[in-house]
Amino acid sequence: MELSQQQLPHLLDDIITPRFKKSEYFQKQGVLLKAKAVRILKKVRSIGYSATMEEYEQRKLGIFNLINFFQLLTGVLFPVICLFSHKQLPMGACLVACLPALVSVLVLFLNKKFKHEDAQIAYFILYPFVTCVVYMYGLNLGVNLFFIFYGILSVFFLKDIGFMIFSICFSMVSYFILSVVAKQYEFQMETINKGFYLFNQVIAIIFIFYGLYLIKKENSVYQVYILDKNKDLELKNVQIQKQADELRSNAVLLEKQTTELTELNTLKTKLFSVISHDLKAPMYALRNLFTNVQEKNVSPAELKEMIPNVVNDLNYAVGLMDNLLQWARSQMQADVVYPQKVDIGKLIKDVVKLLRLQADAKQIRIESNQGEGVYGYVDKDMMNLVLRNLVSNAIKFTPVNGTISVGVSENQYLVEVFVQDNGTGISEEALKKINGSGFYTTKGTASESGTGLGLMLCKEYLARNGGHLHIESQQGMGSVFSFSLPKSA
């Protein structure tokens, strides 16, 4: 029967397609079997796992379970061999040869019950023991290399050094006696079933190398795991150190802020005291003066006699109010400085002129070396306040008929300003307080009051303009207040 060209492709499909379908079927079955085997092995590995166990202990337990599982599989092969060799082997020998497999069952059962130490004792004592029993029964199965296998595993699995040494010695002595010394056995598997004898020898070698492979592999994986953990710990330590540094920095900042707030609170308390007490005196004096003028016949002579005291009080009040306003501004605009080219000589002249009446009231002579063409690069308003406070303090602590000198000089880079008096001077203890971060005040030679706020502002404003207040003093001999400023180009 001849086939047409149209029928030939269909015939080829009918022949080839079933073969492809069979091939795909077997491939699919192979994949399913492999997946099932992987699931079984994973289940075996996880026998006896506990959430409280460390990662390394879980890995060791997994290896231990797999080894016992594979020894169980090889152990159950022996009864099958006995069925084909029942004439050469008695039933008692077959039963004895099944003992190692029963040990694997016992070990897996103990692990499942979370009795891991008992499982290790059962394995490393019973396995060598039942192997010896097999040989002592007169049966040489060719499993003598397993004694070496037990010794290798004991080094890896046993934590107790004494038990490990006992297990190694027991296995090695058993191997030496049963394999080297006693070579004659009633039932030689080599002659009964040489294939199975060789199979046992090969299986023992495979177990030895497989055990070493698993141990090496798990140790390598665990080392990688430890390295990753160490990296994580290092990163966490870096983060913790960074957080600790931030906490320390915040603690230092908080302590600094607390100190500043405490100082400001103390100063605030002092200022309220000044406002409530010191500012009252000149206001009351002025009120009393005008009340007397209004209600009584005050002669010009009497009025002239009262006016100097009122003027002194008002001068003090004006200076104090100016300092209070400047301090408030400095607190609100802590970093605001407007440096410019300032004629320092003219600034001195203006300040001396402003305080001339205050000096005349105590008959104090002010000598000024104003300098010509000496320019500093500073905030003019701040320097005005500094000079005004220093000269005012010099008047306050200089006795009647005293002398005050104010001057300026320059070098290549700096402008140097000084205020010198021949007043009461300053004690070492008081000088330490003035140079400290707090404020210091005392009565003047004419019982003038003060708050110490002026010197605080002087130090703060000089620091903002690149200067520093320097004080030289000797009690009874007077004082010299000086500072340097950046020179204008």
KAQUITA-V197169 format. One record per helix or strand of 2 or more residues. SS is the DSSP state (2 for helix, 1 for strand). FROM is the first residue (numbers start at 1). TO is the last residue. If there is no record, write none. Layout:
ss:SS from:FROM to:TO
ss:SS from:FROM to:TO
This chain:
ss:2 from:5 to:45
ss:2 from:55 to:75
ss:2 from:77 to:84
ss:2 from:91 to:97
ss:2 from:99 to:112
ss:2 from:116 to:136
ss:1 from:139 to:140
ss:2 from:146 to:157
ss:2 from:161 to:181
ss:1 from:187 to:188
ss:2 from:189 to:192
ss:2 from:194 to:295
ss:2 from:300 to:332
ss:1 from:339 to:343
ss:2 from:344 to:354
ss:2 from:356 to:361
ss:1 from:365 to:369
ss:1 from:375 to:379
ss:2 from:380 to:396
ss:1 from:403 to:410
ss:1 from:414 to:421
ss:2 from:428 to:435
ss:2 from:453 to:464
ss:1 from:470 to:474
ss:1 from:478 to:487
